[in-house]
C-alpha cells in the first residue's frame, strides 16, 4: 500500500517522613509480553542472527509466552475506596477513560477498544490468543502495567488481555507516561486499568459471539441478593465465567517463505487453535460491622497450539490451568470520620506446560521429516522439551483514604507480593543429564504509595503529589553458560523510589490546562530474572528501569454552540528520558539473559477531537506522533547515536463516525451504525541505518463497519460487524500479517 500523506512544600514534610518510616520497615522484613524490539531488530549491518534463526527464535518466544496468556483469577469489582480515589485524582492526571459499557453489545475486544485511544498502539502477532504488546507513547511490553480494578495483572494469575469479556467491563483507564501512586505498583511507561462492572442485584447477563475462523466467545454473569440475613446485613452471591475458542486458520503472508520469483508467499495458519475458559464464584457480606466482606474463588485453563512462521510446526503446543482465591474487607469511617479502609488478599496457583516432544521436524513450510526418536520442533540441537512451571502467588493490597480537611485528601496504598516458581523438564533433562528447564526462584516485593490531593477555588485548581517506595528481594539459581556446572544460588535486593506531581487549573468552565512530571521506576520481573529454560537464562545483575516523564496538556469542552451540540478537544505534548531499559536479544547458539540498554529519549504530541453534531450524529478523530531515539553510540550492537528506535509506530490516526437513534420501531429500542478507521504510517523493523534498507513495515489504512440494535431498554441486543472490510494486508509484527476481512455477530441478553 502506498504511503498516505500526513497532515501531519513544609506541609508535606510529615507525610514524607511517614513514607520513609514505612519504607524502612518494609526493607527489614509487578496484553503483556517480552519487550523484544531488539530481538526482532538486529542491525542489518551487524545482525546477531540470520532470518531463519530469527524466525525460529520468534516461534520459541511465542511458545515461552503461550503459558501466560489466558487464565484469569477472581476479578472482584472495583471497591468504593478505589472508585472514590480515582474519581477525585483523574481530574489532574494524564489519563483517558474509555467507556466500555458503550461496547457491551459488540464483539470488540479490550485491545481493540484500547487501540482506538490517542497515544496507544496495540500490536498483535495473530488472532485470538496471540502475543500482544501495548504501546503507550512509544513504551511497550513490561514498561506498561496492566491492572484489573487497580491490582496489577501479575497478581491476577496468567491473564490474557482479550480473554476478559467486554460486557463484563465498565471502563478502561489509559494512563500515559504515568502510573499513579494510588496504584501500588511500579512501571515506567504508563498503565491500563480495567474496571469491571458492578452487577445489579438479582441479575443475569449472558452473551454469545460468532466470528470468522470458527471463533466463538461466550460469557455469563449472575448475582442474587439475600436481604436482612441478620439485622441490616445482607448477602450477595454470584457466579461468572467465559469460554473462548478460535481456529485462527487465516492466510498470512511471510517474508520467510519465498515463491519461485522471490516474492513473499501466503499460507494458511494450520496449527494455531486456541481455547480458554474461566469460572468464578463470589459471596459478599454487606452492612455488618464491615461495610463489605468478600470471598471469591476461580478456576481457569487454556490450550494453545504453537504456530510456525518460517518452518511448519505440527505438534508443539502449550497448556495450563490456574486456581485462585480472594478475601477482602472494606469499611468507611473506620475508627474516625472520613477514614476509609480496604484490604484485599489473594492467592493463586498455576501450572503451565510447553509440550515440544514431536518426532517431526520441518525444514521449511512444505518439507518435513520423521525421526526415530523425539527431537522437538522448537529447540536447538534436537532436544525435546516437556517443560512444566508451577507458580505460587500470595498478594495483599491495603488501601487507606482520609479526608483531613474539606476537599483535601491523603491516600495510602501498599501492595505486598510473594512469588515462587519451580520449573521442571523431565524429558530434556534426562536426555542431556542436566537441568534444561531453568531453575527455581522466588521474589518478595513491597510497593507503598502515598498521595496528597489538594483542591482549591471550588476545585478549579487541583494539585496531586505522589511518592512511592519499591522493594524487591529476588532469590534465583544461576548456571554458567556451559550449562554443565551445578546451579549456584544467587540473591539480590532492589530498593528504589518514584515520585510525581500533577497540576490542573480550570481557567474558565470549558477550558483547563494540565501539567505533570513523574520519576518512574520499573523493577525486573520474575521471568526476566529467572529465565524460561528455552531461550532466556537467569540474570541476577539487572538494574531497575528508570524514566523521567513530562506532560503538558489542554482540554476544551464547548456545549450548545452554533451549528453543533458539543465540541471537545484534548491535546498533549510529552517528553521522556529512559535509563537502564531491560531488553533481550536472542542468538542461535545459546540461551542468553536480559540486559540493561543505553539511555533513550522520546518526545511527541497527540490530539483528540470529538464532535456531537446533533443528538444522532457523533464524529471523532485522534492523532499521535512519537519519536524515540537512542542517546549514545552502542559499539557492541553497532547502534549509532540518535538512531530511531525500531519496531515502534511513529505516527498513527484513528477516525470514527456514529449514527444512533432511539424509539424507532418500539419504545425503548435503540439502533446504532458506526464506521471506524485506523491509519498507521510506515516504520522500520530494524535500526534505520540507511534510507535504502528494505526491512520496514508498510503504512496501512483499515476500516471497520458495524450495526447494533437493542430492545426492551437494552435487555436484548444484537450486533453485526465487519473488520477491515476492504481486506487490506496489515502487519503489526515483521513476518506475520494480521487477519484480513473478518465478520462477527453477537447476541446479548440481560435480565435484572
Buried (B, 14 or more C-beta within 10 A) or exposed (E): EEEBEBEEEEEEEEBBEBBEEBBEEBEEEBBBBBBBBBBBBBBBEEBBBEEBBBBBBBBBBBBBBBBBBBBBBBBBBBBBBBBBBBEBBBBBBBBBBBEBBBBBBBBBBBBBBBBBBBBBBBBBBBBBBBBBBBBBBBBBBBBBBBBBBBBBBBBBBBBBBBBBBBBBBBBBBBBBBBBBBBBBBBBBBBBBBBBBBEBEBEBBBBBBBBBBBEBBBBBBBBBEBEEEEEEEBBBBBBEBBBBBBBBBBBEBBBBBBEEEEEEBBEBEBBBBBBBBBBBBBBEBBBBBEBBBBBBBBBBBBBBBBBBBBBBBBBBBBBBBBBBBBBBBBBBBEBEEEEBBBBBBBBBBBBBBBBBBBBBBBBEBBEEBEEEEEBBBBBBBEEBBBBBBBBBBBBBBBBBBBBBEEEEBBBBBBBBBBBBBBBBBBEBBBEBEEBBBBBBBBBBBBBBBBBBBBBBEEEEBBBBBBBBBBBBBBBBBBBBEEEEEEEBEEBEBEBBBEBBBBBBBBBEEEBBBEBBBBBBBBBBBBBBBBBBBBBBBBBBBEBBBBBBBBBBBBBBBBBEEEEEBBBBBBBBBBBBBBBBBBBBBBBBEEEBBBBBBBBBBBBBBBBBBBBBBBEEEBBBBBBBBBBBBBBBEEBEEBBBEEEBBBBBBBBBBBBBBBBBBEBEEEEEEBBBBBBBBBBBBBBBBBBBBBEEEBEBBBBBBBBBBBBBBBBBBEBBBBBBBBBBBBEEBBBBBBBBBBBBBBBBBEBBBBBEE
